[in-house]
Structure formats: structure tokens, C-alpha cells
């Protein structure tokens, strides 16, 4: 078992996704922590229902002129091929990094599928805007399935730049311990770390901060903010431009587009 608070790094894929970028990141994280990789292919029941409708067509978002017939047989073939491709990509990445891996499939509605019952799992989701879609990114089954995931979730936003992390420290002691331990595991050796929260919360977290970041103490800065002021955190992130924002459970269901950074939702 790893000394870090992670057992597995989990990736999701459906018939419409491409996991090549995120599987590289996930394999690197698994190697860093001594964790394993686990892939889940979501055979989306909604796709099969759509394909069974008469006159169904597949339309390309990058070129409206490109359309093709969409049948139940083609959907079955596509799902099978995409699942096999994901498994192959996952196994190759795991072999290159020397980590263990596993793979499974879920055929269900993504909003109700239980993907992992281990809170020590970390789900990696590609959240970057697709090149052809400008500021809009269609929701995938992975986005809709994240609500059924019990562990932490890492949203990768590609190209945001920045360095270090901003960590929102929660007031509840149980949540605080997990957020700080998880943040310490994600932090690079020499990266700047900003811990933020109310003055009272930061004072109460003194011992936990020392345990989690003792070896990196000179890289840690504490900045109290008014936790009731939603814009205060947004301004802090805009000013510091971190590579990663770590959020506690209380903020996990709020809109995240405002940050334009990689976001780790600790649960």
C-alpha cells in the first residue's frame, strides 16, 4: 500500500471520448504514489436508445456536412472497439510506468452507475475545451458519472499554465485533515503552496499543516480570506495563477469554470 492517501487512479471513457492525454497524466501520478491504474468503460445506455430510434444520424460538430447513418448494430460495434482501445491504451501506459492496472465496463445510465465505492480512489477527468468547439465543451458520460464517484476528482484543463497550488482549507476537522494530506501528496518539492480559509480555520489547522507540509514549510504561505465572499477566492487565484486549485467537499458541487485551472475536488 502507498504511503500516500491514494489506492487507485481511475479513468473513465465512453464511445465518444479520447483518453490519450489523461492516461499519460494518470500513469505518471500512479507511478509517483505507488498506486495502480483502473479504467472504466461506460457503455452508455442512452447511446444505445438513441441508435435504436428510426432515422438516426451521426453529425460531426467540426463539420456539419459530415453525417452518417447511426444504427444499433453500429453502436454496438463502436462501443466494443472503443472499449478495447481504452484497455489497450491503459495497459501500454501502465507497462511503460511499471504500475499495476485493471479494467472494467459498466453498461448503465451514467447518472446512476456506481463507479467506485473506495474513497481512496482518485478520478482523473479531461476538462479542457475541445479545439473545434471554442469556449463550449459538450458534456460526456464521464462528466455526468462523476456524481456517482465517491473518491476525489481531478479535472485537467490543459494549457492554463501557472505553478504551485492554492488550497482551500475547510473548517471541519475531518475534512481538513484529508484536504491537507491530499494536497501535500500532489505538491511538488519546490512548488509554492498557498493555504487559504478563514483566520480561525487556519489557526485551528496549525498542527495539521505542520504534519502535512513540514518538509516544505518555506514554500507554504497562509492567506486568510472571507469564506463567505465567493469572489475573494476567484481574485486570489487570478492573482497567484496556480497550476492547481484544491477544493474541499463543501465547494465540490459549485461551478468550477471561473477558476480556469486544474481543479482537485477532495471528498
N, C-alpha and C positions, 0 to 999 in steps of 0.2 A: 504493500500500500504506500502511496506517495505521502511525503510529509506535508504536502500542500492540500488545501481543502477541496480537492477535485478527484473524482474517481474516473470519469469518462468525459471526453469531449465529443459532443453529439452533433451530427449534421443531418439536416432534412433535405429531401429532394422530391419533386413531383415530376410529372411528364413535361412540364414547361420550363424547368429550371436548369441552370448550368452551375455546377459546384466547383469548377476547377480552381478558382481563386480562393474560395473559403476553405477548401480541403487542404490547400497548402498551408494556410494560417493555422488551421485546426491541428494538423500534424505537427507543426512546429510547437504549438502550445502543449500538446500531449507529450512530446519528447522532452520539453523543458521541465514538466512536472512529474514525469514518470507515470502518466495516465495512459489510458487506451482510447482508441478511436471507435466510435459506434455510429454507423449510418442507418438511417430510417428512410425507406422509400414509401411515400404516401401515394397509394393508388386511389386517387380522389374519386369517390362515388359520384360526385357532381359531374365530372368529365364524362363518365360512362352514361349518365342520364341524358346529358346534352347530345352525345353522339347517337343515342337511340332515337332522337327526335327526327321526324321527316324533314328533308331539305336542309339539313345541317351543313354548314360550310366553315372551313377554317380560313380566317382572314389575317394577313400579315399586318402588324402595326407599323412596320417600317415601309411597306409599300402596299397601298390599298388594292392595287391591281392584281396582286398575287393572292388568289383564292384557290381552294381545292375542296373536294367533297370530304365529308367527315362522317365516317360510319362507325358503328360499334366494333366491327372487326378491326378497323384501322386503329381505334383507340386501344384495343387490347394489345395489338402488335406494338404500338408506340410505348405503352406502359411497360411492357416486357423488355423492350430494347433499352429504354431509359433506366429501368431498374438495374439491368445487367451492366450498363455503362457506369452507373454510380458505384456499384460494387467493385468493378474493376479499377476505377479511379481511386477509390478509397484504399483498396488493398495495395496498390502501387505506392501511394503516398506513405502508407504505414510501413511498408517494407523499406523505403528509402530512409525513413527516420528511425527505423528499428523499434517500432512500438506495436503493441498488440492491437487487433481490430476485430470488430464483429459487425454484422449487418442483419437487418430485418425489414419486413414490409408490413404496412398497415393498409388494409382496404376499408375505408370508412369515410364518413363526412369529417373533414379536418377540424371542424369546430367541436367535435365530440370525442375525437380519438385521444386516448391517453397515451402519450408518447414516452414518458419516463416517470417512474414513481420514486426515483432516487434524488433527493435534494442536493446531493453532491455532484450531480451531472451538470455540465455547462453546455448550453446550446449555442452554436455559432450560426448567425443568420446574415446573409448578404443583404445589406440595406441600401446599397448605392443606387443612384439613379441610372437607369439604362441609357446608353448613348443616344438611341433613337427617340427617346421619349422626353427629352428636355428635363423640365422640372417635375414631370409626373412619372411615377413608377407603379405599374399595376400590382395589386396585392396578389401574392402567391399563396398556395396552400401552406407554405411554411409560416407566413405571417399570421394566418388565421389559426394555425395549430399551436402557436407559442403560448396561448392562454391555457392549453392543456398540459403545459410543461411545468414540472414542479421545481426544477433547479434554476440556476442563474442563466441569463441570456445575454450574449454578446452580439450587438448589432454592429456590423462592419460597414463603414460609409466611404471608404476609398477616396484618397486624394484630398482629404481635409487638412493634411499636414499637421503641424503642431508637435509638441514634445511634452512628455510627462502626463500627469493626470490631475484632475480635480475630483475630490471625493466628498460627497455629501454625507456627513456623519449623522445617523439618526439618534433620536433621544432615547428610545427604548434600549435597555442594556443588552438584551439578547440579539436584537438586530444589529446593534453597534459592533458587537464582537465579531459577527460574521462579515459585516461590511469591511471592517478594518483588516481582518485576516485575509479576505479575498483580495482586497486592494494591494496588500503587501505582496501577495503572490504574483499579481500582474505587474507590479512596478519593476522597472529596470534598475540596474545597480546605481547609476548616476543620474537618473531622471528626476526633475523637480516634481514634488508632490505637494499639492495644496489641499489641506483638510478644512472643510467649511461646515458651518452649522451655527446654532445659537451659542452665545458665550457660555451659557450654563452647560450645554451639551458637550462642548469642547473641554470645559473644566472637568466634567464628570468622566470624560474619556481619557484622562491623563495617563492612567496606568495601562489601559489597553493600547493606546498609541505608542507608549514606550515598548511594550511587548512586541507589537507588530512591526514597528519601524525603527527599533533601537539602533540597528546597524546602519541605518540610512538617515539618522536624526538630522544631520546637517543639510539634508536635501528636503526636509519637511518644513512647510510653512503653514501656520494656522491663521485663517481669516474668518472672523465671526461675521455672519450676515443675519438679517432679519428673515427667519424661515417663513414668516407669513407673507413676505413680499416675493411673489413669483419672479418678478423681473430682476431681482437682486442677483440670483444665480445666473441668469442669462447674461447680465452685464459682466459678471466675474469671468465667465467662460469666454466671452468675446474679448475681454482684456488679456487674459492669460493664454488663450489659444492652446489648450492641451490636446494631446492626441486622443485621450480617453476621458470620459466622464463616468464616474461610478455613482449609481443612484440606489438608495435603499428601497425596501418593499413599499413604503408609503407613497413613493413617487412613481412606481413602476407602471401604473396604468395611465399616466398623463402623456399628452402629446410630446414627442421627442424631436420633431423636425426642427424646432427652434435652436437646438444646440449645434447642428451641422458637424458633429464629431462622432467618433466611435463611442458607443454607449454600452456600459455593462450594468444590467439590472440584476442586483443581488437579491435573491429570495431565500 
